[in-house]
């Protein structure tokens, strides 16, 4: 359940970044999610 929520959150974040056009330099939260992904899915 938590993994699904995190995935949806990441997708939403990526979509938001895509719309804003700041995908070139991702913010700290995005980096945090990317760092958490491997921890959740070893």
Biopython code that builds the backbone (N, CA, C, O; Angstrom):
import numpy as np
from Bio.PDB.StructureBuilder import StructureBuilder

atoms = [
    (1, "UNK", "N", (0.849, -1.199, 0.000)),
    (1, "UNK", "CA", (0.000, 0.000, 0.000)),
    (1, "UNK", "C", (0.891, 1.259, 0.000)),
    (1, "UNK", "O", (0.633, 2.220, -0.725)),
    (2, "UNK", "N", (1.936, 1.224, 0.825)),
    (2, "UNK", "CA", (2.820, 2.393, 0.906)),
    (2, "UNK", "C", (3.616, 2.564, -0.386)),
    (2, "UNK", "O", (3.857, 3.684, -0.838)),
    (3, "UNK", "N", (4.021, 1.429, -0.975)),
    (3, "UNK", "CA", (4.811, 1.491, -2.211)),
    (3, "UNK", "C", (3.978, 2.103, -3.327)),
    (3, "UNK", "O", (4.460, 2.924, -4.107)),
    (4, "UNK", "N", (2.708, 1.683, -3.388)),
    (4, "UNK", "CA", (1.813, 2.194, -4.432)),
    (4, "UNK", "C", (1.621, 3.705, -4.270)),
    (4, "UNK", "O", (1.628, 4.457, -5.244)),
    (5, "UNK", "N", (1.451, 4.122, -3.024)),
    (5, "UNK", "CA", (1.254, 5.545, -2.743)),
    (5, "UNK", "C", (2.490, 6.342, -3.144)),
    (5, "UNK", "O", (2.386, 7.424, -3.721)),
    (6, "UNK", "N", (3.658, 5.791, -2.832)),
    (6, "UNK", "CA", (4.906, 6.467, -3.157)),
    (6, "UNK", "C", (5.083, 6.564, -4.670)),
    (6, "UNK", "O", (5.516, 7.591, -5.192)),
    (7, "UNK", "N", (4.741, 5.481, -5.363)),
    (7, "UNK", "CA", (4.868, 5.463, -6.820)),
    (7, "UNK", "C", (3.966, 6.511, -7.444)),
    (7, "UNK", "O", (4.379, 7.240, -8.345)),
    (8, "UNK", "N", (2.731, 6.584, -6.961)),
    (8, "UNK", "CA", (1.778, 7.567, -7.487)),
    (8, "UNK", "C", (2.277, 8.978, -7.197)),
    (8, "UNK", "O", (2.136, 9.879, -8.024)),
    (9, "UNK", "N", (2.856, 9.158, -6.023)),
    (9, "UNK", "CA", (3.390, 10.463, -5.642)),
    (9, "UNK", "C", (4.541, 10.862, -6.561)),
    (9, "UNK", "O", (4.637, 12.007, -7.003)),
    (10, "UNK", "N", (5.409, 9.895, -6.838)),
    (10, "UNK", "CA", (6.548, 10.141, -7.730)),
    (10, "UNK", "C", (6.051, 10.496, -9.125)),
    (10, "UNK", "O", (6.585, 11.393, -9.778)),
    (11, "UNK", "N", (5.023, 9.784, -9.573)),
    (11, "UNK", "CA", (4.460, 10.039, -10.899)),
    (11, "UNK", "C", (3.885, 11.439, -10.957)),
    (11, "UNK", "O", (4.088, 12.172, -11.925)),
    (12, "UNK", "N", (3.159, 11.804, -9.898)),
    (12, "UNK", "CA", (2.552, 13.138, -9.834)),
    (12, "UNK", "C", (3.640, 14.212, -9.845)),
    (12, "UNK", "O", (3.517, 15.233, -10.522)),
    (13, "UNK", "N", (4.699, 13.963, -9.088)),
    (13, "UNK", "CA", (5.803, 14.920, -9.015)),
    (13, "UNK", "C", (6.459, 15.081, -10.379)),
    (13, "UNK", "O", (6.748, 16.196, -10.814)),
    (14, "UNK", "N", (6.689, 13.957, -11.048)),
    (14, "UNK", "CA", (7.327, 14.002, -12.367)),
    (14, "UNK", "C", (6.446, 14.753, -13.351)),
    (14, "UNK", "O", (6.936, 15.509, -14.190)),
    (15, "UNK", "N", (5.126, 14.535, -13.238)),
    (15, "UNK", "CA", (4.185, 15.211, -14.130)),
    (15, "UNK", "C", (4.214, 16.717, -13.874)),
    (15, "UNK", "O", (4.190, 17.523, -14.805)),
    (16, "UNK", "N", (4.267, 17.075, -12.596)),
    (16, "UNK", "CA", (4.319, 18.486, -12.218)),
    (16, "UNK", "C", (5.599, 19.132, -12.748)),
    (16, "UNK", "O", (5.584, 20.253, -13.257)),
    (17, "UNK", "N", (6.694, 18.405, -12.616)),
    (17, "UNK", "CA", (7.977, 18.922, -13.092)),
    (17, "UNK", "C", (7.954, 19.078, -14.603)),
    (17, "UNK", "O", (8.504, 20.034, -15.148)),
    (18, "UNK", "N", (7.311, 18.125, -15.275)),
    (18, "UNK", "CA", (7.228, 18.161, -16.731)),
    (18, "UNK", "C", (6.432, 19.380, -17.192)),
    (18, "UNK", "O", (6.782, 20.024, -18.181)),
    (19, "UNK", "N", (5.353, 19.690, -16.463)),
    (19, "UNK", "CA", (4.501, 20.821, -16.834)),
    (19, "UNK", "C", (5.221, 22.137, -16.570)),
    (19, "UNK", "O", (5.118, 23.079, -17.355)),
    (20, "UNK", "N", (5.947, 22.194, -15.462)),
    (20, "UNK", "CA", (6.651, 23.427, -15.116)),
    (20, "UNK", "C", (7.899, 23.593, -15.979)),
    (20, "UNK", "O", (8.335, 24.712, -16.250)),
    (21, "UNK", "N", (8.467, 22.468, -16.405)),
    (21, "UNK", "CA", (9.650, 22.527, -17.257)),
    (21, "UNK", "C", (10.937, 22.645, -16.460)),
    (21, "UNK", "O", (11.954, 23.106, -16.978)),
    (22, "UNK", "N", (10.895, 22.228, -15.198)),
    (22, "UNK", "CA", (12.097, 22.296, -14.362)),
    (22, "UNK", "C", (12.657, 20.887, -14.155)),
    (22, "UNK", "O", (13.185, 20.557, -13.093)),
    (23, "UNK", "N", (12.525, 20.070, -15.198)),
    (23, "UNK", "CA", (13.006, 18.691, -15.102)),
    (23, "UNK", "C", (14.533, 18.644, -15.216)),
    (23, "UNK", "O", (15.154, 17.628, -14.905)),
    (24, "UNK", "N", (15.121, 19.739, -15.659)),
    (24, "UNK", "CA", (16.568, 19.790, -15.845)),
    (24, "UNK", "C", (17.277, 19.673, -14.496)),
    (24, "UNK", "O", (18.243, 18.923, -14.353)),
    (25, "UNK", "N", (16.789, 20.417, -13.520)),
    (25, "UNK", "CA", (17.402, 20.331, -12.191)),
    (25, "UNK", "C", (16.316, 20.024, -11.158)),
    (25, "UNK", "O", (15.644, 20.927, -10.660)),
    (26, "UNK", "N", (16.150, 18.707, -10.836)),
    (26, "UNK", "CA", (15.123, 18.276, -9.883)),
    (26, "UNK", "C", (15.388, 18.807, -8.484)),
    (26, "UNK", "O", (16.540, 18.867, -8.052)),
    (27, "UNK", "N", (14.324, 19.198, -7.763)),
    (27, "UNK", "CA", (14.451, 19.710, -6.399)),
    (27, "UNK", "C", (14.846, 18.627, -5.412)),
    (27, "UNK", "O", (14.981, 17.458, -5.776)),
    (28, "UNK", "N", (15.030, 19.023, -4.162)),
    (28, "UNK", "CA", (15.447, 18.080, -3.129)),
    (28, "UNK", "C", (14.426, 16.970, -2.882)),
    (28, "UNK", "O", (14.813, 15.810, -2.743)),
    (29, "UNK", "N", (13.126, 17.297, -2.825)),
    (29, "UNK", "CA", (12.120, 16.254, -2.582)),
    (29, "UNK", "C", (12.196, 15.139, -3.609)),
    (29, "UNK", "O", (12.086, 13.961, -3.272)),
    (30, "UNK", "N", (12.385, 15.522, -4.872)),
    (30, "UNK", "CA", (12.443, 14.511, -5.940)),
    (30, "UNK", "C", (13.641, 13.594, -5.727)),
    (30, "UNK", "O", (13.550, 12.379, -5.905)),
    (31, "UNK", "N", (14.776, 14.202, -5.340)),
    (31, "UNK", "CA", (15.982, 13.423, -5.096)),
    (31, "UNK", "C", (15.754, 12.480, -3.918)),
    (31, "UNK", "O", (16.230, 11.345, -3.909)),
    (32, "UNK", "N", (15.016, 12.973, -2.928)),
    (32, "UNK", "CA", (14.729, 12.173, -1.736)),
    (32, "UNK", "C", (13.924, 10.938, -2.125)),
    (32, "UNK", "O", (14.208, 9.830, -1.668)),
    (33, "UNK", "N", (12.915, 11.141, -2.976)),
    (33, "UNK", "CA", (12.066, 10.028, -3.420)),
    (33, "UNK", "C", (12.900, 9.022, -4.192)),
    (33, "UNK", "O", (12.744, 7.813, -4.024)),
    (34, "UNK", "N", (13.784, 9.526, -5.038)),
    (34, "UNK", "CA", (14.634, 8.642, -5.836)),
    (34, "UNK", "C", (15.554, 7.833, -4.934)),
    (34, "UNK", "O", (15.843, 6.670, -5.216)),
    (35, "UNK", "N", (16.011, 8.447, -3.853)),
    (35, "UNK", "CA", (16.893, 7.766, -2.914)),
    (35, "UNK", "C", (16.120, 6.740, -2.087)),
    (35, "UNK", "O", (16.678, 5.733, -1.651)),
    (36, "UNK", "N", (14.837, 7.006, -1.878)),
    (36, "UNK", "CA", (14.008, 6.119, -1.070)),
    (36, "UNK", "C", (13.558, 4.904, -1.868)),
    (36, "UNK", "O", (13.338, 3.832, -1.305)),
    (37, "UNK", "N", (13.423, 5.070, -3.174)),
    (37, "UNK", "CA", (12.948, 3.991, -4.033)),
    (37, "UNK", "C", (13.744, 2.697, -3.851)),
    (37, "UNK", "O", (13.150, 1.645, -3.614)),
    (38, "UNK", "N", (15.070, 2.751, -3.955)),
    (38, "UNK", "CA", (15.862, 1.532, -3.787)),
    (38, "UNK", "C", (15.708, 0.917, -2.402)),
    (38, "UNK", "O", (15.845, -0.296, -2.237)),
    (39, "UNK", "N", (15.425, 1.751, -1.411)),
    (39, "UNK", "CA", (15.267, 1.245, -0.043)),
    (39, "UNK", "C", (13.968, 0.458, 0.074)),
    (39, "UNK", "O", (13.915, -0.584, 0.727)),
    (40, "UNK", "N", (12.912, 0.977, -0.575)),
    (40, "UNK", "CA", (11.616, 0.303, -0.523)),
    (40, "UNK", "C", (11.646, -0.957, -1.376)),
    (40, "UNK", "O", (11.102, -1.993, -0.994)),
    (41, "UNK", "N", (12.292, -0.856, -2.542)),
    (41, "UNK", "CA", (12.386, -2.003, -3.443)),
    (41, "UNK", "C", (13.848, -2.417, -3.595)),
    (41, "UNK", "O", (14.531, -2.002, -4.531)),
    (42, "UNK", "N", (14.315, -3.245, -2.653)),
    (42, "UNK", "CA", (15.722, -3.665, -2.691)),
    (42, "UNK", "C", (16.016, -4.619, -3.856)),
    (42, "UNK", "O", (17.154, -5.060, -4.021)),
]
sb = StructureBuilder()
sb.init_structure("model")
sb.init_model(0)
sb.init_chain("A")
sb.init_seg("    ")
for serial, (resi, resn, name, xyz) in enumerate(atoms, 1):
    if name == "N":
        sb.init_residue(resn, " ", resi, " ")
    sb.init_atom(name, np.array(xyz, "f"), 0.0, 1.0, " ", f" {name:<3s}", serial, name[0])
structure = sb.get_structure()
